Amino acid sequence: QVHLVESGGGLVQAGGSLRLSCASSGSKSGFDIRAWYRQAPGKERELVATITTDGRTTYANSVKGRFTISRDNAENTVYLQMNSLKPEDTAMYYCNDVSRGWWGQGTQVTVSS
C-alpha cells in the first residue's frame, strides 16, 4: 500500500529551481514529523530537512538558505522548494513520515553544470 507519493523531480541546470511535493494518505489529525531525504549514487541516504505539524523546521547545513520545507496540513502535503541548485544536489529524493515510518518511492533530481 502506497502511503506517500512524491512528485516534482526532474532535470534542471545549475542555479535553477524545483519544487518537490509529497502527498500523504495518512490521518490529518495529530502531531507528526515529515522529512525529506536524498541519496546520491554510491552514497548513504542523508537527511535534507524536517518539518513538524506546527511548522518547526530543520535543515542540513548543505542546503540551508537554498531549500525551504513547508506543509499544507489541510491537503496533507509536504513540499520542498529547492533554489540555487548545484550539481551536488543531484540525487533521488525521498519523502518520509517519521512518526509512522513511511517512505515514498522517491523522485529523481538531476542538476546539470
C-alpha positions as CSV (number, residue, x, y, z in Angstrom):
1,Q,0.0,0.0,0.0
2,V,1.4,3.4,-1.0
3,H,1.1,6.0,1.7
4,L,3.4,8.7,0.4
5,V,3.6,9.9,-3.2
6,E,6.3,12.3,-4.3
7,S,6.4,14.4,-7.5
8,G,8.2,17.3,-8.9
9,G,11.6,16.0,-9.7
10,G,13.4,16.5,-13.0
11,L,16.4,17.8,-14.8
12,V,17.5,21.4,-14.2
13,Q,20.5,23.5,-14.9
14,A,22.7,24.7,-12.1
15,G,21.2,27.8,-10.4
16,G,17.7,26.7,-11.3
17,S,14.8,25.7,-9.0
18,L,12.5,22.8,-8.5
19,R,9.6,22.2,-6.1
20,L,9.0,18.7,-4.8
21,S,5.7,17.6,-3.4
22,C,4.8,14.7,-1.1
23,A,1.1,13.8,-0.7
24,S,0.2,11.5,2.2
25,S,-2.8,9.2,2.7
26,G,-2.3,9.2,6.4
27,S,-4.6,10.8,9.0
28,K,-4.6,14.6,9.0
29,S,-5.1,14.8,12.8
30,G,-2.5,14.6,15.5
31,F,1.2,15.6,15.6
32,D,3.7,14.3,13.2
33,I,7.1,15.0,11.7
34,R,7.7,14.8,8.0
35,A,11.1,14.8,6.3
36,W,12.9,14.9,3.0
37,Y,16.0,12.7,2.5
38,R,18.2,12.2,-0.5
39,Q,20.5,9.6,-1.8
40,A,23.1,10.0,-4.5
41,P,24.7,7.1,-6.3
42,G,27.3,5.4,-4.2
43,K,26.4,7.5,-1.1
44,E,24.4,7.0,2.0
45,R,20.9,8.4,2.4
46,E,21.1,11.8,4.1
47,L,18.6,13.9,5.9
48,V,17.8,17.1,4.0
49,A,15.0,18.8,6.0
50,T,12.3,18.1,8.6
51,I,9.0,19.9,9.5
52,T,6.6,19.3,12.3
53,T,2.8,19.7,12.2
54,D,3.2,23.1,13.8
55,G,5.8,24.3,11.3
56,R,9.1,23.9,13.1
57,T,11.9,23.1,10.6
58,T,15.4,21.9,10.5
59,Y,17.8,21.7,7.6
60,A,21.1,20.1,6.6
61,N,23.9,22.6,6.5
62,S,24.5,21.8,2.8
63,V,21.0,23.2,1.9
64,K,20.4,26.0,4.4
65,G,19.5,29.2,2.7
66,R,18.7,27.4,-0.6
67,F,15.9,24.9,0.3
68,T,12.7,25.5,2.1
69,I,10.4,22.8,3.5
70,S,6.8,23.6,4.1
71,R,3.5,21.8,4.5
72,D,-0.2,22.2,3.9
73,N,-1.9,20.3,6.7
74,A,-5.3,20.6,5.1
75,E,-4.0,18.9,1.9
76,N,-1.8,16.6,3.9
77,T,1.1,17.5,1.6
78,V,4.7,18.5,2.3
79,Y,6.8,20.5,-0.1
80,L,10.5,21.1,-0.7
81,Q,11.3,24.3,-2.6
82,M,14.9,24.0,-3.9
83,N,16.6,27.1,-5.2
84,S,20.1,27.8,-6.4
85,L,20.5,24.1,-7.2
86,K,24.0,22.7,-7.6
87,P,25.3,19.6,-9.4
88,E,26.0,18.1,-6.0
89,D,22.3,18.2,-5.2
90,T,21.7,15.5,-7.8
91,A,20.1,12.6,-6.0
92,M,17.0,10.6,-5.5
93,Y,14.8,12.5,-3.1
94,Y,12.6,10.6,-0.7
95,C,9.7,11.8,1.5
96,N,9.5,10.3,5.0
97,D,6.7,10.3,7.6
98,V,9.0,10.0,10.6
99,S,6.1,9.3,13.0
100,R,4.6,6.4,11.0
101,G,7.8,5.1,9.4
102,W,6.5,5.5,5.9
103,W,8.7,6.2,2.9
104,G,7.8,7.4,-0.6
105,Q,9.1,5.8,-3.8
106,G,11.4,8.7,-4.5
107,T,11.7,11.3,-7.2
108,Q,14.9,11.9,-9.2
109,V,16.5,15.3,-9.2
110,T,19.4,15.9,-11.6
111,V,21.3,19.2,-11.8
112,S,23.5,19.8,-14.8
113,S,26.5,22.0,-14.7
